[in-house]
Amino acid sequence: MNPTDAFSDPQAVSRYAERTTRIVPGLRDLHAMAGLLLAERAPADARVLVLGAGGGLELAAFARARPGWRFDGVDPSAEMLRLAAATLGPLAPRARLHQGYIDSAPDGPFDAAACLLTLHFLPEPERRATLAEVRRRLKPGAAFVVAHHSFGADEADRWLARNAAFAVASGVPAEQAEGSIAAIRERLPVLAPKRDAALLREAGFAGVELFYAAFTFKGWVAYAA
């Protein structure tokens, strides 16, 4: 599934923030936790890489919490990057936005990195290569936070049903929630949590720890070895 296909429609993009908040349990807390984990090792004037930065929600959360940080945000969707700039508003001068994939990111070295709600779009070989390229751009010991859909094939049905129920309880129409769950099942190359953690280690990260688990979503912090 190509992320640019899902995020190229201006009308759909305009609803991104509202919809994502409704379908990702604890989204604002996820951003807050991610920022705290990055800040454990990042200096007050850190340079931070955000992969999948379209929409700008995590960029804005990090920027508000850490006034000395500067950012490079990368996303394949021009529409989503426009939304990111609008979301940042007066904070926008602290972020350079790059259209493309990890190869479009500066070489760094960065003091920290994050990739939220993005890696589940990538097949395993591409995901592994992307993680390795993130690692190459980080200073040794720098923290990297990831979060995305992660579940095993044998547990998919019950967790996807729970995710749909959460979305409906949050105000998403039932038909729309069920359609989204069907799309996840049929189109996303989701991996089991153990495999996701293993890919981080294979890409050159150590100290991999789960910090976020919310129905089908999981999040890890890891450190550039």
C-alpha positions in Angstrom: 0.0 0.0 0.0 1.6 3.3 -1.1 1.1 6.0 1.6 0.9 8.7 -1.1 -2.3 7.0 -2.5 -4.0 7.3 0.9 -2.9 10.9 1.6 -3.1 12.7 -1.7 -6.8 13.7 -1.6 -7.0 17.3 -0.2 -10.4 16.7 1.4 -9.3 13.6 3.1 -6.1 15.3 4.3 -8.1 18.2 5.7 -9.8 15.7 8.1 -6.6 13.9 9.0 -6.1 15.3 12.5 -9.7 14.8 13.6 -9.9 11.3 12.3 -6.6 10.2 13.6 -7.4 11.4 17.0 -10.5 9.3 17.0 -9.0 6.0 15.7 -5.6 6.0 17.6 -6.2 5.4 21.3 -4.3 8.0 23.4 -2.8 9.8 20.4 -1.9 13.0 22.3 -0.4 10.9 25.1 1.5 8.9 22.6 3.1 12.2 21.3 3.8 13.3 24.9 5.4 9.9 25.8 7.5 9.9 22.6 8.8 13.4 23.3 9.7 12.4 26.9 11.6 9.3 25.7 13.5 11.3 23.1 14.3 14.0 25.6 16.0 11.5 28.0 19.1 11.6 25.7 18.6 14.5 23.4 20.1 17.9 24.4 18.1 21.1 24.8 19.2 22.2 21.3 18.6 18.8 19.7 18.3 18.2 16.0 15.4 15.7 15.5 14.4 13.6 12.5 10.7 12.9 12.1 9.9 10.3 9.4 6.3 10.3 8.2 5.9 13.9 9.5 2.9 14.8 7.3 0.1 16.3 9.2 2.5 17.8 11.7 0.8 16.5 14.9 3.9 15.0 16.5 6.1 17.9 15.1 3.9 20.4 16.8 3.8 18.4 20.1 7.5 18.0 20.2 8.1 21.7 19.3 5.8 23.0 21.9 7.3 20.8 24.6 11.0 21.5 23.7 11.5 25.1 22.5 15.2 24.5 21.7 14.7 21.6 19.3 15.0 21.9 15.6 13.4 19.4 13.2 13.7 17.8 9.8 10.4 16.2 8.8 10.0 13.8 5.9 6.8 12.6 4.2 6.0 11.4 0.6 2.8 13.4 0.4 2.9 17.0 -0.6 -0.6 17.5 0.7 0.3 16.1 4.1 3.4 18.4 4.3 1.2 21.4 3.5 -1.0 20.3 6.4 2.1 19.9 8.6 3.2 23.5 7.9 -0.3 24.8 8.7 -0.4 22.7 11.9 2.9 24.1 13.0 1.8 27.7 12.4 4.3 30.0 14.2 6.5 27.0 15.0 7.1 26.3 11.3 10.5 28.1 11.1 11.9 25.5 13.4 11.1 22.6 11.0 12.5 21.9 7.5 10.0 19.7 5.6 11.2 17.3 2.8 9.0 15.5 0.4 10.0 11.9 -0.1 11.1 8.9 1.8 14.1 8.3 4.1 16.6 8.8 1.3 15.2 12.4 1.1 16.3 13.1 4.7 19.5 14.9 5.5 22.4 12.8 6.6 22.4 14.3 10.1 23.8 13.3 12.5 20.6 13.7 14.5 20.2 13.7 18.2 16.9 11.8 18.1 14.3 10.4 15.7 10.7 9.4 15.6 8.5 7.5 13.1 4.8 7.4 14.2 1.9 5.7 12.4 4.1 5.1 9.3 6.1 1.9 9.2 3.0 -0.3 8.8 2.7 0.9 5.2 6.1 -0.6 4.3 6.7 -4.3 3.4 9.3 -6.0 5.6 12.3 -5.6 3.3 11.6 -1.9 2.8 10.9 -1.4 6.5 14.2 -3.0 7.4 16.1 -0.8 4.9 14.3 2.3 6.2 15.2 1.5 9.8 18.8 1.0 8.8 18.9 4.4 7.1 17.4 6.0 10.2 20.1 4.4 12.3 22.8 5.7 9.9 21.6 9.2 10.5 21.6 9.1 14.3 24.4 9.8 16.7 25.5 6.8 18.8 23.2 6.3 21.7 20.4 8.5 20.3 16.8 7.5 21.0 14.4 6.4 18.3 10.7 6.1 18.9 8.4 4.2 16.6 4.6 3.3 16.8 2.3 1.7 14.3 -0.1 -1.2 13.7 1.5 -4.4 15.0 -0.3 -7.7 15.6 0.1 -11.4 14.7 -2.0 -13.0 12.0 -3.6 -15.4 14.5 -4.9 -12.5 16.6 -5.8 -10.1 13.8 -9.6 -10.5 13.8 -10.2 -9.9 17.5 -7.8 -6.9 17.8 -9.1 -5.3 14.6 -12.7 -5.7 15.9 -11.7 -3.9 19.1 -10.0 -1.2 17.1 -13.2 -0.7 15.1 -15.3 -0.6 18.3 -13.0 2.1 19.7 -13.4 4.2 16.5 -17.2 3.9 16.7 -17.2 4.9 20.4 -15.1 7.9 19.4 -17.7 9.0 16.9 -16.5 7.4 13.6 -19.5 6.0 11.7 -19.7 2.2 12.0 -19.6 1.7 8.2 -16.5 3.8 7.9 -14.8 2.1 10.8 -15.5 -1.3 9.4 -14.2 -0.2 6.0 -11.0 1.0 7.5 -10.5 -2.3 9.4 -11.0 -4.2 6.1 -8.4 -2.1 4.4 -5.9 -2.7 7.2 -6.5 -6.5 6.9 -6.3 -6.6 3.2 -3.7 -4.0 2.3 -1.2 -3.3 5.1 1.9 -5.5 5.5 1.5 -5.6 9.3 4.0 -7.6 11.3 3.8 -9.3 14.6 5.3 -7.4 17.6 8.2 -9.8 18.1 9.1 -9.3 14.4 8.9 -5.5 14.7 11.2 -5.5 17.7 13.6 -7.9 15.9 13.8 -5.6 12.8 14.9 -2.7 15.1 17.7 -4.9 16.4 18.7 -6.1 12.9 18.9 -2.4 11.7 21.4 -1.5 14.4 19.4 -0.5 17.4 19.8 -1.8 21.0 17.8 -1.6 24.2 14.5 -2.1 22.4 11.6 -1.6 24.8 7.8 -1.6 24.3 6.3 1.6 25.8 2.9 1.8 24.2 0.2 -0.8 23.5 -3.3 0.3 22.4 -5.4 -2.4 20.7 -3.7 -2.9 17.2 -1.1 -0.2 17.8 2.3 -0.8 19.5 5.2 1.5 20.1 8.9 1.0 20.9 11.9 3.0 22.0 15.3 1.9 20.9 18.8 3.4 20.8 21.4 3.7 18.1 24.0 1.0 18.9 
